[in-house]
Structures are given as C-alpha cells and as structure tokens.
Amino acid sequence: MSNGIKQTDALKLPSAPLVQLGEAQHELWTGQYFNEGIGGQGGMFDKLNEECGVFGVYGHPDASSLCYYGLHALQHRGQESAGICTVEDGKFNYYRGMGLAKEVFTGPILEPLKGSTAIAHVRYSTAGESKLANAQPLVFKYREGDLAIATNGNLDNANIIKRELERKGSIFQTTSDTEVLAHLIARSEHDDIVDAVKDALKQVIGGFAFLIITKDKMIAALDPNGLRPFMIGRLGDAYLFASETCAFDAVGATYFRDVQPGELIVLDRDGFHEQRFAESSKRAICAMEYIYFARPDSDIDTVNIHSARKRMGKKLAMEAFVDADIVTGVPDSSISAAIGFAEQTGIPYELGLIKNRYTGRTFIIPSQELREQGVKMKLSAVRKVVEGKRVVMIDDSIVRGTTSLRIVNLLREAGATEVHVRISSPPFMNPCYYGIDTPDRKELIAAMNSIEEIRKAINADSLHFLTKEGLLNSIGQGSAGEKSGYCTACFDNSYPTEIVDVTKVGCACD
C-alpha cells in the first residue's frame, strides 16, 4: 500500500459498537419472530425479494430528514434494516439498526445526524444473514479519511476477489460485497478517491448501484449494463439519488434523469461532474423491476410501472383469454395487470382477494400446520365476491408454486367454482446473480416442470404465462429508444454478464 500503510491496516471498520450514535436493537437478529409474509426464504410467501434500496442527498441542510422520508418510500425494497450516514464539516455521523425505517429512526436518533450530504439504505436479507454488521451504509476508516458506501445489487465475483484479498492480508468484518469494494478502493495505487473508485469498479462484475461519500464528495456509479434502477433528482440546488422515482415524490423533489450504465457521477464543491468508469455494455435493466419489485407510481427509464403492468395484463388477455365471471389480482403488485386484463376482456375487475396490511411481525414461530394455514393472516378471499363465480386470478410470477397453491385454495374455499390462473410474466426458470434473492434452480417450479404439471400442482383449472415477447412489448422503449434493453435471464437463461461464481445468488448485502 502507498503512504507506508500496512496491508492489514489499510481499511478498518469502526470498532464496536457498530452504531456511532448509540446501540441499535440487536447485534444479531436471531430469527425469534415469524415474519408473516414480509420476506425471507422461510416466510409465508414464496415471492422473490428485492434486496436493497438506496437514497442520497447532496447540498441540502436537512439531508438526514430527506433520507428518512426517502427510505419510507423505498421500504418495499427492504424491511430488515435501515441506515443513514451524514457528513458535517468533514465529520461522519451515522446510525444503523434492524427493522423498518420508522422503527430505527426516532426523533432522538435523527437529531444528531447533521450535515448537507447523506446516503441511506434499506435492506432485505436472506435466511440466516440478518445481521446488524451487514446493515448499510457501511463506514470505513480510509487512509484519506472516512468513507461510507451504500449498495443496491450484487457483485458476482465478490467471493473470488475476497479470497484473493484475504491471501494478501485483508481482514473482512462483514459478509457484504460492499466491503469488498471498499478494500479494492483502499488498495488502489491512486491517491485520488475518484480514480481509486474507478479502479475498484473496473475489477467487479455484476449488477450494482453504488453511493459513496467522503468528507467532501459524493460519488454515484451504475454497472455497465444498467441492471439496477438508479435515478437522479433535484430539490432546489440540491441533488438527490434514489433506486426509484417514488422516493423523489415523497420529499417534493423532481426527477432529473437516470444514471447511465457505466457512468460515475461526482458531486463536490465545484459542482456536478459526469464521468465514466466503463463503456456502456448491452443495456439490460432488470425486467422484474417492471413486473414486480418497483412501486406502481415509480418510473424506470421514463417508463411508468403501473402503465407497463396494465399493458402486461392486456397482452396476457390477448394471448390467453378465458371466459369467466370476474378478474381479481393478487395484492399488491398484480393489481395493475389485473385491471389491464379486465379492461381488455370486458370481464369485471373485483377485489376478490384482500391483503391484511397490519399483520407485521409476530414473535411466535408456528407449527408447520399453523404455517400452512397462516396465509389467511396475510391474505383473505372475499366470499361474497367470489362465491359461485368463475375467477381469473392474476399474479405476477410463480416461484416455487406454494403460494399459488395456497391462494387458489383460498378462492376455492370461498366458493369459487373455477380458478383460472394467469401470470403476467414468463415462467421463472433461472436464478438471479444481480441482486434478487432467488432460490436454487432446482427449487424453481418452472425449471423442473411443464406448464401442465405446474397447473396440477397449484390446483388451477387453467394456467398461462405471458410470453417473453408480450412482456417486452408491454414494457416498451425507455429513454434510450431502440437501445433500451432488459435483463430476462430469469426467463431465458441469457445473462448479460459472464457468471463467474454460480453460487453467488442474491444480494451484495449478505
């Protein structure tokens, strides 16, 4: 290392306690609660989990408050932990805790988080990895001062780099990919932080959106394929960054533009600087953002999510019409597609399924029998709506098939005479290596079974999936026009990057 710093001392996480402003709830979330339908592989629903959401503010005196409201808007992207780091006169103030943003950041916690520059993070975790040590932003002691990083996505070659760095003497204190990037920055031969970040980013492979702050700079970077959504907003003279535009709406900011693939943006006292760390590769925005993850009121690459999902429903109706009495969607992400299906077919849309939004966490781990019945705590069928009716049930995806079976049975128990399942995406057959928590391929029902076998497994009268062509036509072209592209690897096994570690599924946070 330069400046005479020992390799093993080049980068250190702040010593315990991990939280500068006071202790968070727990060092290790032990899994003593059963999280009803909120997420995790052991949860009630076998839905996919988006791993993270990031939010950043540069040049606003109430940066931490803006981050707090931004995290609220991004809460659907992560409910395990939340964190904010601010910079005031070159000094870092930060707090991370387990739970929802409103649980972590009470008034006394937010008050000391002073400064006009801040980054923030919400996080999901996979089973067994819900640790405060992995909560972000991660703050590091760097040779030029403090360094904080927040990440959305996944570095596919992180484990390979980590093993190499450990052989050279690096000591890691988390299991997060984010720490790998920090070590690469610290080991760079460049003393200038911007050049060091560029050097580090050139060594990683995957789908990622990074927010980095130092004592006097904010740096934002998006992977060369643009796999993860990452937008820039304006609020007066301040610049904001977020995983979704809905976060800008929450704080009264306006959308400015999307961060471009391979772009590196630097904000400092001299202004807004647009640079690149890599040339843009094949553009490949994650298609699942449009299908399931993003909030309906968000726009990604100028495409509104609600409108895209309605078009998916309309296209699905054209591809797989079935005569029925009512159309209902599985709350919440399938509602837009269900409305589109109903409009296209003329079949009435009804609220046949209701989501209970107040189940929250329960500190009871039920027996398997209660676990199977517990879906009713989160979702219920409206008997007076579905009884005696032929129902078209619209959902956005089928992962393992267990959730679909439970919901179909809910409708049948409520008196539906027929249940026809329509899925507003192609069959999900392959794991994701870019930041989505997906099961192993052998656990994906569509990878191991035909559509007819899946239909029987979920107890449906009929089953159809939206074609890949129908999906892409429904999303349409974003701001890049004909150069707009989407990652559909989970459907067609066509990954936009080389997959160097097939075991590295999920999120950079774990």
VEXDREN-252094 format. One record per residue (C-alpha): x, z, y. Coordinates in pm, whole numbers, padded with zeros to 5 digits, always signed. Each point is the difference from the previous one (the first is absolute). Example, Ala and Ser with C-alpha at 12.3 -4.5 7.8 and 13.67 -1.06 7.14 Angstrom:
+01230+00780-00450+00137-00066+00344
END
This chain:
+00000+00000+00000+00111-00054+00360+00074+00284+00246+00167+00197-00278-00328+00120-00149+00006+00081-00370-00222-00215-00216-00194+00296-00136-00049+00141+00351-00094-00324+00171-00371+00060-00027-00187+00323-00048-00360+00100+00009-00064+00306+00216+00042+00312-00208-00304+00200-00110-00253+00065+00131-00092-00367+00000-00236+00049+00292+00169+00070+00332-00300+00150+00175-00108+00228-00281-00079-00003-00367-00256-00242-00137-00249+00104-00265+00217-00037-00308+00340-00131-00099-00152-00149-00315-00361-00104-00041-00050+00128-00350-00314-00190-00088-00219+00309-00026-00295-00187+00144-00199-00285-00146-00019-00256+00276-00342-00153-00044+00028-00375+00040+00261+00018+00275+00283-00156-00195+00284+00050-00239+00020-00123-00353-00175+00305-00131-00291-00035+00240-00360-00074-00077+00021-00362+00108+00250-00252-00133+00026-00176+00334+00331-00123+00134+00171+00213+00261+00166-00129+00313+00298+00225+00044+00061+00046+00372-00092-00059+00359+00238+00006+00297-00060+00042+00372+00245+00001+00289-00004+00050+00377+00268-00088+00254-00029+00083+00368-00309+00224+00022+00010+00368+00108-00263+00098-00258+00170-00175-00292-00070+00274-00256-00372+00015+00087-00027-00376-00032+00173+00024-00337-00246+00266-00112-00301-00220+00075+00180-00301-00143+00051+00185-00327-00370+00087-00009-00080-00371+00018+00252-00074-00277-00106+00292-00221-00145-00237-00262+00354-00122-00065+00126+00343-00103-00149+00345-00046+00276+00200-00168+00221+00078+00300+00043-00068+00370+00287+00026+00244+00099-00062+00362+00346-00011+00157+00053-00016+00377+00304-00038+00225+00033+00184+00331+00321-00023+00200+00188-00100-00312-00135+00295-00203-00211-00052-00315-00313+00205-00062-00182-00060-00324-00254+00143-00239-00111-00109-00346-00259+00156-00225-00214-00059-00305-00360-00104+00049-00206-00200+00247+00115-00052+00359-00266+00240+00130+00118+00266-00247+00368-00041+00081-00014-00034+00379-00190+00280+00165+00037+00074+00372+00294+00240-00030+00189-00252-00213-00051-00298+00233+00082+00187+00321+00381+00018-00051+00023-00365-00105+00104-00118+00346+00143-00336+00096-00096-00355+00093+00130-00149-00327-00150+00083-00340-00051-00132-00350-00258+00123-00250-00090-00047-00364-00279+00061-00252+00073-00022-00368-00146-00033-00345+00205+00103-00298-00001-00083-00366-00067+00272-00256+00263+00273-00005+00176-00111+00318-00208+00174+00265+00287+00190+00160+00054+00110+00357+00361-00118-00034-00133-00357-00021-00239+00034+00294+00095-00218+00293+00138-00066+00255+00328+00099-00160+00253+00136+00249+00371-00036-00064+00324+00120+00158+00184-00319+00088+00352-00033+00141-00144-00121+00332-00273+00266+00008-00339+00052-00162-00181-00286-00170-00366-00005-00113-00160-00262-00225-00359-00070-00107-00076-00264-00262-00292-00189-00143+00086-00195-00313+00248-00005-00282+00364-00099-00054+00024-00161-00340+00377+00040-00024+00008+00358+00133+00091+00158-00334+00285-00245-00051+00139+00070+00348-00050+00373-00045+00202+00010-00324+00280-00195+00167+00003+00232+00301-00001+00308-00221+00305-00132-00182+00168-00023+00340-00085+00359+00084-00336-00010+00172-00233+00292-00060-00376-00062+00011-00248+00275+00077-00324-00194-00051-00132-00265-00237-00104-00221+00293+00124-00353+00058+00015+00091+00367+00300+00219-00065+00174-00294-00166-00032-00198+00323+00134+00295+00198+00309+00018-00221+00058-00372+00042-00024+00041+00378+00245+00290-00007+00249-00192-00213-00008-00312+00215+00327-00103+00161-00190-00059+00324-00004+00285+00250-00288-00159+00194-00323+00127-00155-00182-00333+00034+00278-00185-00182+00013+00276-00262-00376-00030-00063+00027-00378-00031+00286+00042-00245-00206+00245-00209-00314-00215+00002+00193-00301-00127+00083+00196-00316-00353+00097-00103-00266-00201-00183-00373+00066+00012-00300+00029+00226+00048+00242+00288-00082+00092+00358+00250+00242+00155-00021+00208+00317+00329+00162+00103+00076+00217+00301+00325+00132+00139+00061+00210+00309-00052-00303+00225-00143-00287-00208-00292-00102-00217+00055-00271-00261-00277-00178-00193+00065-00240-00289-00211-00198-00248+00116-00149-00330+00088-00373-00006-00325-00088-00179-00228+00205+00223-00154+00168-00304-00117+00312+00182-00226-00008+00306+00177+00106+00322-00137-00046+00352+00106+00061+00359-00236+00142+00261+00012+00077+00373-00134+00299+00190+00092-00038+00364+00377-00038+00007+00040+00160-00343+00058-00187-00326-00170+00106-00323+00053-00096-00364-00247+00046-00285-00080-00107-00354-00348-00108+00115-00165-00093+00329-00272+00262-00050+00260+00258+00106+00036-00174+00337-00376+00015+00050+00006+00373-00071+00236+00069+00292-00135-00258+00245+00292-00240-00042-00022-00378-00024+00145-00224-00268+00309-00189+00120+00123-00190-00307+00112+00038-00361+00361+00081-00083+00139-00318-00154+00165-00021-00344+00371+00078+00023-00037+00116+00359+00174+00304+00147-00134+00134+00329+00201+00240+00213-00147+00210+00281+00229+00186+00237+00034+00075+00369+00083-00366+00060-00330-00121-00146-00144-00186-00298+00252-00203-00203-00098-00249-00271+00267-00054-00264+00025-00098-00366+00177+00153-00298-00103-00284-00234-00152-00342+00017-00368-00010-00089-00050-00079-00367-00323-00120-00159-00267+00190+00193-00195+00215-00242-00233+00261+00150-00148+00223-00271-00338-00144-00098-00123+00344-00108+00008+00110+00364-00283-00245+00067-00182+00080-00325+00017+00376-00009+00256+00204+00196-00048-00074+00368-00288+00141+00202-00280-00253+00071+00052+00033+00376+00368-00094-00024+00150-00344+00055+00304-00114-00198+00181-00308+00127-00303-00049+00232-00242-00015-00298-00279+00260+00015-00030+00192-00326-00380+00036+00000-00049-00370+00067+00246-00098-00274-00177+00225-00252-00339-00144+00093+00139-00346-00066+00127+00122-00338-00350+00115-00085-00150-00330+00108+00255-00195-00201-00060+00224-00301-00372-00076+00023+00075-00373+00000+00231+00031-00299-00206+00244-00210-00364+00016+00107-00234+00213-00209-00371+00054+00048-00070+00364+00087-00221+00229+00206+00258+00180+00215+00369-00011+00092+00197+00321+00049+00365+00067+00076+00228+00276-00122+00081+00207+00313+00193-00049+00216+00230-00298-00037-00253-00220-00182-00285+00029+00251+00110-00299+00209+00029-00227-00306-00340+00120-00123-00159-00090+00334+00156-00345-00022-00126-00049-00357-00352+00104+00106-00001-00228+00304+00113-00298-00206-00251+00052-00283-00295+00134+00198-00020+00297-00239-00066+00319+00202+00294+00231+00062-00082+00362-00075+00185+00332+00004-00018+00048-00373+00314+00214-00007+00076+00286+00238+00342+00157+00053+00022+00373+00059+00258+00030+00278+00024+00377-00007+00126+00080-00347+00355+00044+00127+00237+00189-00224-00111+00247-00260+00239+00255-00149-00156-00033-00343+00151-00217-00269-00300-00093-00213-00013-00057-00370+00007-00360-00116-00376+00012-00048-00053+00116+00358+00253-00254+00121-00203-00280-00157-00317+00130+00167+00173+00078+00328-00039-00352+00134-00345+00114+00109+00163+00241+00245+00149-00295+00185-00255-00275-00062-00368-00003-00080-00258-00269-00071-00322-00007+00204-00264+00007-00271-00289-00113+00221+00203-00307+00100+00136-00114-00337-00267+00116-00246-00161-00293-00177+00227-00247+00184+00251-00264-00103+00308+00106+00195+00304-00199+00111+00280+00252+00045+00283-00123+00224+00341+00161-00027+00338-00102+00140+00210+00034-00316+00022+00133-00354+00319+00185-00090-00033+00188-00328-00375-00053-00031-00093+00366-00028-00151+00020+00348-00205-00316-00049-00140+00137-00326-00101+00326+00167-00171-00174+00292-00184-00248-00223-00123+00292-00209-00106+00185+00317-00222-00294+00093-00143-00026-00350-00073+00373-00010-00184-00040+00331-00227-00260-00159+00163-00337+00071-00123-00251-00258+00303-00227+00038+00339+00050+00161+00198-00312+00088+00352+00070+00124+00167-00229+00251+00359+00065+00112+00118-00132+00338+00355-00063-00123+00163-00172-00299+00081+00208-00312+00271+00256+00080+00262-00070-00266+00345+00097+00133+00163+00307+00158+00108+00009+00364+00362+00058+00101-00062+00003+00375-00165+00332+00077-00329+00020-00190-00036+00265-00268-00098-00204-00306-00002+00088-00368+00227-00155-00257-00114-00349-00105-00120+00124-00338-00245+00232+00180-00155-00283+00202-00314-00102-00185+00014-00363+00119+00356-00040-00129-00098+00094-00352-00358-00130-00034-00214-00308+00059-00279+00008+00258-00256+00023-00277+00186+00295-00153+00009+00169+00341-00374-00061+00042-00069+00178-00325+00239+00281+00087-00176+00076+00330-00350-00040-00150-00107-00276+00243-00255-00273-00068+00232-00254+00159+00337+00002+00174+00173-00248+00230+00311+00018+00217+00067-00194+00320+00247-00281-00062+00341+00005+00168-00095-00316+00190-00322+00163+00115+00193+00306+00115+00254-00196+00204-00267-00219+00157-00193+00314+00095+00297+00162+00172+00080-00319+00186+00297-00068+00223+00150+00262+00225+00203-00038+00317+00267-00202-00184-00252-00274-00085+00110-00209-00296+00307+00222-00037-00220+00300-00076+00050+00116-00355-00111+00283-00226+00148+00198-00286-00226-00045-00302+00252+00119-00261-00242+00262-00134-00226-00290-00101+00239-00282-00092+00339+00167-00070+00161-00206+00278+00216+00251+00189+00141-00111+00337+00329+00184-00058+00231+00047-00294-00105+00306-00201+00324+00175-00084-00146+00327-00131-00321-00036-00203-00032+00379-00020-00022+00032+00380-00379-00013+00041-00176+00176+00284+00114+00134+00333+00322+00062+00186-00116+00356+00070+00037+00114-00361
END
